[in-house]
Amino acid sequence: MRRPVPGVPTPTDDVLSRDGAYLVRQRTVPGPDGDPDVALLVCLPRHRRTPVPAIYFIHGGGMIVGDNRFGLPEVLDLAEPLGTAVVSVEYRLAPETPHPGPVEDSYAGLRWLSEHADELGVDPGRIVVAGMSAGGGLAAGVALMARDRGGPTIAGQLLLSPMLDDRNDSPSARQMRGFGIWDNRSNETGWNALLGDAVRGGPEVSPYAAPARAEDLSGLPPTFIDVGSAETFRDEDAAFASRRWQAGGRGELHVWPGGFHGFDVVAPSAAISRDAIAARAAWLHRQLGR
């Protein structure tokens, strides 16, 4: 699964600069205590004059594949119209690094961004944590960590088809078995890599690994969740959104009819994809715009 996908090149710094609109830099920052440093890909608007908002992005890949360039062009599509910086984290992958490595790496990168916001020209009060698929699950885990550890401040969490529940037994997980690019068998592979097959699905799973396990979803930042109706994560994502409302939180949920996992990336010109992208952009504008 880690082999390059034919015809899908890794985006270069030149591509990510978007014709010079962004300055693209690699930064190596301290990792969790006692663990290796963490690589961040920092994309700053070239012509910023005041502190700008930032999207802290955590890539997808089922906890087992991907890097900090994976999915980044689509995030920059959302960021550029708002003049928003993007910082993408390179977390260690399972199974070589099981939980808590990936989420702790992701939290360490967010903490560095918040602490060095002035140096980067970023407004520390306007940082949205975003993630797709496994990255969405890690983003939700990072938000729980930030709440429980007293910071950093997060202005919102943008969760795109997030991977939230290691139990992998929802109606949509069973319904979509054998269909699409990430069915419940793929999902089992990813969760087993992160947690170990002796732990996954059991009573000791941390909510920082599988945020659906969190008993308390209060005190979290405004949340945007979207998911396709024809994918494994549909029901766990809808349940998570409902529990956010029940806990008194602000949340927005979109279930896109007929959408499969990653539909907006595979078919970006489809009407449903354009609608999904526009909904994300509108939410970001409400959270970060002035």
Buried (B, 14 or more C-beta within 10 A) or exposed (E): EEEEEEEEEEBEBEBBBBEEBBBBEEBEBEBBEEBEBBBBBBBBBEEBEEBBBBBBBBBBBBBBBBBBBBBBEBBBBBBBEBBBBBBBBBBBBBBEBBBBBBBBBBBBBBBBBBEBBEEBBBBBEBBBBBBBBBBBBBBBBBBBBBBEEEEBEBBBBBBBBBBBBBBBEBEBBEBBEEBBEBBBEBBBBBBBBBBBEEBBBEEEBBBBBBBBBBEEBEEBBBBBBBBBEBBBBBBBBBBBBEBBEEBEBEBBBBBBEEBBBBBBBEBEEBEBBEBBBEBBBEBBBEBBEE
